[in-house]
Amino acid sequence: MTEKPPRMDAQEYVEHVIASGLMDREEIERALQNLWPTDRGKSVARHLVEIGKLTKFQAERLLAGKTDGFLLGQYKILEDLGRGGMGHVYKAVHQTMGRFVALKLLKPKLMATERARELFQKEIHAAGRLRHPNIVTAYDAHITADRSYLVMEFVDGPNLSQLVKEQGPLPIEQACEYIRQAAVGLGDAHPMGLVHRDVKPSNCLVEQTPSGPQVKILDFGLTLVTAGDTGLGEAAMNAANVVLGTPDYVSPEQARNQYAVDGRSDLYSLGCTFYFLLTGEPPFAGGTPVERVERHWNAAPVSVQTKRPDVPEPVAAIVHKLLAKNPKWRYQKAGELAAELAAVVGKKADWSAPARPKPKPRREGRVSLTSTGDDPFEDAEGEDLSESTLPTAAMSTRETPAPLPRPRPRTIRKKVVWPWILLAVAIAFAVVAGVGLAVRFLLNQFA
């Protein structure tokens, strides 16, 4: 039986906060002026969270006795967003610019060799040139032998996988619009020689903007790094059972040789994503990862109209053209796909964004703090929470999105008029009675 950590007293917790660099002594003394006297560190932590001086993630780590891992260069780590094949992703803020970012801390073993670090620098340098509304922007990268991280645009929204798993298959017009936007983003990257190699629902984020939902493709330039020790060389990486990408979405040619691919491989993966948005499952669901990869080579997917009869023929034709085994039979450029989707559903289709995933129920009342032992700078061994079971770059900048409040449906209340009728009748009787009494009084006076 695991022993509970000893309870931390208030003064010890204050010293932990100061040692972490999150607040200095003068600042924390001002913050605690309105707190009732207490000797419990947890009460101090709860108060600092409630007044916005600490995040819940920071408060819990401090309660667990950890005073490091909050500052990384110019960035202050605010929240733990999730874990994937590459390591941890955190929400952070640049302390000078005040800009919120997603900070992806890579597993040390991915950068264990000089060859791996060189490849990472090459890929990130190429991805850093991308500036497109439908692609998550890479701001900065830090690469060393023991600690490497990538700083990206923070997208406060769910990914397409989360939306479908929460709400089921999307309306057809929405699915078409999301795929069209993703194709526009790919169309900007492919002419620059950049192939994503891991296009899938969890790598397509949806951000709410004033003009409507905007799809942003995540992790350009990172997929090759997830193969592990890239110092083995290309020949070893192309050996049997070594596949980059995600089994449910990998193209046939990439499954054979991840280097001998072009933008049409991404379009095949986008077709698998389209299929998932319309039906709720990928084209070749079920079985082991190797079995799924083999079906991408030699099996025809079940017609999307068989699984969802309301899909129009033009949309189904687009899906299955994307899923052609031979790259020559697919769309040759992402722009062609985007133009055809725009023609099918219209440039301004009549659609609205699906609601965000429902938040987990929380108890009403004060903030609850539970100590955790997660360390941002520890190697994230253990279960991979991404969709991929083979090496992949699966990671959302926000694994657990903060849900937006749903608008409450307007209800039309029926006007209740009968109390007013009764009041009017009572007033009428009173007036008649008053007039009668007045007439009677006048008659008696002149009689």
C-alpha positions in Angstrom: 0.0 0.0 0.0 1.4 3.3 -1.1 2.0 5.8 1.8 0.5 9.2 1.4 3.0 12.1 1.3 3.2 14.0 4.6 1.0 17.0 4.9 2.9 20.2 3.9 2.5 23.1 6.3 1.8 26.7 5.1 5.3 28.1 5.6 6.9 25.2 3.8 4.6 25.7 0.9 5.4 29.4 0.7 9.1 28.5 0.6 8.4 26.0 -2.2 6.7 28.7 -4.2 9.6 31.1 -3.7 12.1 28.4 -4.6 10.2 27.6 -7.8 10.7 31.2 -9.2 7.0 31.6 -9.8 6.6 34.3 -7.1 9.0 36.3 -4.9 8.5 36.7 -1.2 7.1 40.2 -1.4 4.6 39.1 -4.0 3.4 36.1 -2.1 3.1 38.1 1.1 0.7 40.5 -0.7 -1.2 37.6 -2.2 -1.8 36.1 1.3 -3.0 39.2 3.0 -6.7 38.3 2.5 -6.3 34.6 3.5 -7.5 33.6 6.9 -4.7 32.4 9.2 -3.9 28.7 8.4 -1.1 26.2 8.9 -2.1 24.0 6.0 -0.1 24.3 2.8 -3.0 23.0 0.8 -5.1 26.0 1.9 -2.4 28.4 0.8 -2.3 26.5 -2.6 -6.0 26.7 -3.0 -6.0 30.4 -2.3 -3.3 31.2 -4.8 -5.1 29.3 -7.5 -8.4 31.0 -6.7 -6.9 34.5 -7.0 -5.0 33.5 -10.2 -1.5 33.6 -8.9 -0.8 29.9 -9.6 -2.4 27.4 -12.0 -3.8 24.2 -10.6 -1.0 22.3 -12.3 1.7 24.5 -10.7 0.0 24.3 -7.2 -0.2 20.5 -7.3 3.4 20.1 -8.3 4.5 22.4 -5.5 2.3 20.3 -3.0 4.1 17.2 -4.3 7.4 18.9 -3.2 8.7 19.7 -6.7 10.2 23.2 -7.1 11.8 22.8 -10.5 10.3 22.4 -14.0 8.3 25.6 -14.1 10.7 27.8 -16.1 12.3 26.8 -19.4 14.3 29.5 -20.9 12.0 32.5 -21.4 8.9 30.3 -21.0 6.8 29.7 -17.8 4.9 26.4 -17.9 1.3 26.8 -17.0 -0.6 23.6 -17.7 0.0 20.0 -18.7 -1.8 19.5 -22.0 -1.0 15.9 -22.6 1.5 13.2 -23.6 2.2 11.5 -26.9 4.7 9.6 -28.9 7.3 12.4 -28.7 6.9 13.4 -25.0 5.0 16.0 -23.1 3.1 19.0 -24.3 2.6 22.0 -22.0 0.8 25.3 -22.2 3.3 28.0 -21.5 3.7 31.8 -21.7 6.7 33.8 -22.9 7.6 35.9 -19.8 8.6 39.0 -21.8 6.1 39.0 -24.7 3.2 37.5 -22.8 2.3 35.2 -25.7 0.8 31.8 -24.9 2.4 28.9 -26.7 2.4 25.1 -26.8 5.7 23.8 -25.6 6.5 20.3 -26.8 9.3 18.7 -24.6 10.8 15.8 -26.5 11.8 12.5 -25.0 15.6 12.5 -24.4 16.0 9.2 -26.3 14.7 10.9 -29.5 17.7 13.2 -29.4 20.2 10.7 -28.2 22.4 10.8 -31.3 24.1 13.6 -33.2 22.4 12.3 -36.4 19.0 12.6 -34.7 19.7 16.2 -33.6 20.9 17.1 -37.1 17.7 15.6 -38.7 15.5 17.5 -36.2 17.3 20.8 -36.9 16.8 20.2 -40.7 13.1 19.4 -40.4 12.3 22.2 -38.0 14.2 24.7 -40.1 12.0 23.8 -43.1 8.8 23.8 -41.1 9.7 27.2 -39.6 9.3 28.7 -43.1 5.6 27.8 -43.0 3.3 30.7 -42.4 -0.3 29.8 -43.2 -3.6 30.1 -41.4 -4.3 26.4 -41.7 -1.0 25.3 -40.3 0.2 25.5 -36.7 3.2 27.9 -36.7 6.5 26.8 -35.1 8.0 29.7 -33.2 11.2 28.4 -31.7 13.2 25.3 -31.1 15.9 24.4 -28.5 18.1 21.3 -29.1 20.6 19.9 -26.7 21.8 16.4 -25.8 19.7 16.2 -22.6 16.8 18.5 -23.2 15.1 19.5 -26.5 11.8 21.3 -27.0 9.7 22.9 -29.7 7.7 26.1 -29.2 4.5 26.2 -31.3 1.4 28.4 -31.7 -1.1 27.6 -29.0 -4.5 26.5 -30.5 -7.2 26.7 -27.9 -9.5 24.1 -29.5 -10.1 20.4 -29.9 -8.8 18.1 -32.6 -11.1 16.4 -35.1 -10.7 13.0 -33.5 -12.0 14.4 -30.2 -15.0 16.0 -31.9 -16.0 12.8 -33.7 -15.5 10.6 -30.6 -17.6 13.0 -28.5 -20.4 13.7 -31.0 -20.3 11.0 -33.7 -19.9 11.5 -37.4 -20.0 15.2 -38.5 -22.6 16.7 -40.7 -21.5 16.3 -44.3 -21.0 20.0 -45.0 -18.9 20.4 -41.9 -16.7 17.4 -42.8 -16.2 18.8 -46.4 -15.3 22.2 -45.1 -12.8 20.9 -42.6 -11.1 18.7 -45.2 -11.1 21.6 -47.7 -9.3 23.8 -45.2 -6.7 21.1 -44.4 -6.1 20.7 -48.2 -5.5 24.4 -48.5 -2.9 24.2 -45.8 -1.2 21.2 -47.4 -1.3 23.0 -50.7 1.0 25.7 -49.2 3.5 23.2 -47.7 3.9 20.7 -50.6 5.4 23.1 -53.1 8.1 23.8 -50.5 9.1 20.1 -50.5 7.5 19.5 -47.1 5.5 16.3 -46.7 3.7 15.8 -43.3 3.7 12.0 -43.3 1.2 11.8 -40.4 -2.0 13.6 -41.5 -4.8 12.3 -39.3 -7.8 13.6 -37.2 -5.8 14.1 -34.1 -3.3 16.3 -36.0 -6.0 18.6 -37.3 -7.0 21.2 -34.6 -10.1 23.4 -34.8 -9.8 26.9 -33.6 -12.8 29.2 -33.1 -12.4 32.5 -35.0 -14.7 35.5 -35.6 -15.3 34.2 -39.2 -15.9 30.6 -38.1 -14.0 27.4 -37.2 -10.5 27.2 -38.7 -8.6 24.0 -39.1 -4.9 24.0 -38.3 -2.5 21.1 -39.2 -0.2 20.2 -36.4 3.4 18.7 -36.3 4.8 19.6 -39.7 8.4 18.5 -39.8 8.3 16.2 -36.8 7.3 12.8 -38.0 10.7 11.6 -39.0 12.0 12.2 -35.5 9.5 9.8 -33.9 11.3 6.8 -35.5 13.6 6.8 -32.4 17.3 6.4 -33.0 17.5 7.8 -36.5 21.3 7.3 -36.3 20.5 3.8 -37.6 20.3 5.3 -41.0 17.7 5.1 -43.7 18.3 1.5 -44.6 17.5 0.3 -41.1 14.5 2.6 -40.8 13.1 1.0 -44.0 13.4 -2.5 -42.6 10.3 -4.6 -42.0 8.0 -3.6 -39.2 9.5 -0.1 -39.1 6.8 2.3 -40.3 6.4 6.0 -39.8 2.9 7.3 -39.4 -0.3 5.9 -37.9 -1.5 2.5 -39.1 -5.1 3.7 -39.6 -4.0 6.6 -41.8 -0.7 5.7 -43.5 -0.5 5.6 -47.3 0.5 2.3 -49.0 3.7 3.8 -50.5 4.7 5.3 -47.1 4.2 2.0 -45.4 6.8 0.5 -47.8 9.3 3.4 -47.8 8.7 6.6 -45.8 11.3 8.5 -47.8 9.9 7.7 -51.3 6.8 9.8 -50.8 5.4 13.1 -52.0 2.4 15.3 -51.3 0.0 12.6 -52.7 0.8 10.5 -49.7 -0.6 13.2 -47.4 -3.7 13.3 -49.6 -4.3 9.6 -49.1 -4.0 10.2 -45.3 -6.4 13.1 -45.7 -8.8 10.8 -47.5 -8.7 8.4 -44.5 -9.4 11.4 -42.3 -12.4 12.4 -44.5 -13.7 8.8 -44.2 -13.4 9.0 -40.4 -15.2 12.3 -40.2 -18.2 11.0 -42.2 -18.5 7.5 -40.7 -16.8 7.7 -37.2 -14.1 5.1 -38.1 -11.1 4.9 -40.4 -11.4 2.9 -43.6 -9.6 -0.2 -42.2 -10.6 -0.4 -38.6 -9.8 -3.4 -36.4 -7.0 -5.9 -36.3 -3.4 -5.5 -35.4 -1.3 -2.5 -36.6 0.4 -4.8 -39.2 -2.9 -6.1 -40.5 -4.2 -2.6 -40.9 -1.1 -1.5 -42.8 -1.4 -4.6 -45.1 -5.1 -3.7 -45.9 -3.9 -0.3 -47.0 -1.8 -2.2 -49.5 -4.2 -4.7 -50.9 -7.8 -4.2 -49.6 -10.6 -2.0 -50.9 -12.4 0.0 -48.2 -16.1 -0.4 -47.7 -18.0 2.3 -49.6 -18.5 5.4 -47.5 -22.2 5.3 -48.8 -22.6 1.8 -47.4 -21.8 3.0 -43.9 -23.5 6.3 -44.4 -26.2 6.4 -47.1 -26.9 10.1 -46.9 -23.4 10.9 -48.3 -24.0 12.4 -51.8 -22.4 10.7 -54.7 -20.0 13.6 -55.6 -18.7 13.6 -52.0 -18.3 9.8 -52.0 -16.4 10.0 -55.3 -13.9 12.5 -53.7 -13.3 10.3 -50.7 -12.6 7.2 -52.8 -10.4 9.0 -55.3 -8.3 10.1 -52.3 -8.1 6.5 -51.2 -6.7 5.1 -54.5 -3.8 2.7 -54.0 -1.8 4.1 -56.8 -0.8 7.8 -56.2 -1.4 8.4 -60.0 -5.1 7.8 -59.5 -5.5 10.3 -56.7 -5.6 14.1 -56.8 -2.1 15.2 -57.9 -2.2 18.4 -55.9 -3.9 19.5 -52.7 -5.2 22.6 -54.5 -7.2 20.4 -56.9 -8.9 18.7 -53.9 -9.7 22.0 -52.3 -11.2 23.4 -55.5 -13.4 20.4 -56.0 -14.7 20.4 -52.4 -15.5 24.1 -52.8 -17.5 23.4 -55.9 -19.4 20.6 -54.3 -20.5 22.4 -51.1 -20.0 26.0 -52.1 -17.3 28.4 -50.8 -19.7 29.5 -48.1 -21.6 26.4 -47.2 -24.5 26.6 -44.8 -22.9 25.0 -41.8 -22.0 25.8 -38.3 -19.3 24.6 -36.0 -20.0 21.5 -33.8 -20.1 22.1 -30.1 -16.9 21.5 -28.2 -16.5 18.3 -26.2 -18.3 18.2 -22.9 -16.2 19.0 -19.9 -15.9 16.3 -17.2 -18.3 16.9 -14.3 -16.7 18.9 -11.5 -17.9 19.4 -8.0 -19.2 22.8 -7.2 -17.3 24.8 -4.6 -13.7 25.5 -4.0 -10.8 24.4 -6.1 -9.7 20.8 -5.4 -6.0 20.2 -5.4 -4.6 16.7 -5.6 -0.8 16.1 -5.6 0.7 14.5 -8.6 4.2 13.3 -9.3 4.4 14.2 -13.0 7.6 16.0 -13.9 7.9 17.9 -17.1 11.6 17.1 -17.3 11.3 13.3 -16.7 11.4 11.0 -19.7 7.8 10.1 -20.4 7.9 6.3 -20.4 4.7 4.4 -20.2 1.6 4.2 -22.2 1.5 6.4 -25.3 -1.8 8.3 -25.3 -1.7 9.1 -29.0 -3.7 7.1 -31.6 -0.6 5.6 -33.1 0.8 2.3 -32.1 3.8 2.6 -34.4 6.3 5.5 -34.3 4.3 8.7 -34.9 4.2 12.4 -34.2 0.7 12.2 -32.7 0.1 15.0 -30.3 -2.3 17.8 -30.0 -1.3 21.1 -28.6 -4.4 20.7 -26.5 -5.2 17.1 -25.6 -7.9 18.0 -23.2 -9.6 21.1 -24.6 -11.2 23.7 -22.4 -14.8 23.5 -23.5 -16.6 26.7 -24.6 -20.0 27.2 -22.9 -22.8 26.1 -25.1 -25.4 28.7 -25.9 -28.6 28.0 -24.1 -31.6 27.3 -26.3 -34.1 30.2 -26.3 -37.4 29.2 -25.0 -40.6 31.1 -25.8 -42.8 31.5 -22.7 -46.5 31.6 -23.2 -48.1 34.7 -21.8 -50.5 34.0 -18.9 -53.4 36.4 -19.3 -56.1 35.0 -17.0 -54.8 36.9 -13.8 -55.1 40.1 -15.7 -58.7 39.3 -16.8 -59.7 38.6 -13.2 -58.1 41.9 -12.1 -60.0 43.8 -14.9 -63.3 42.2 -13.8 -62.7 43.1 -10.2 -61.9 46.7 -11.1 -65.1 46.9 -13.3 -67.2 45.7 -10.4 -65.6 48.2 -8.1 -66.3 51.0 -10.5 -69.9 50.0 -11.0 -70.5 49.7 -7.3 -68.9 53.0 -6.6 -71.0 54.8 -9.2 -74.2 53.1 -7.8 -73.4 54.3 -4.3 -72.7 57.8 -5.5 -76.1 58.0 -7.4 -78.0 56.7 -4.4 -76.3 59.3 -2.2 -77.3 62.1 -4.5 -80.9 60.9 -4.7 -81.2 60.8 -0.9 -79.9 64.4 -0.7 -82.5 65.8 -3.1 -85.4 63.7 -2.0 
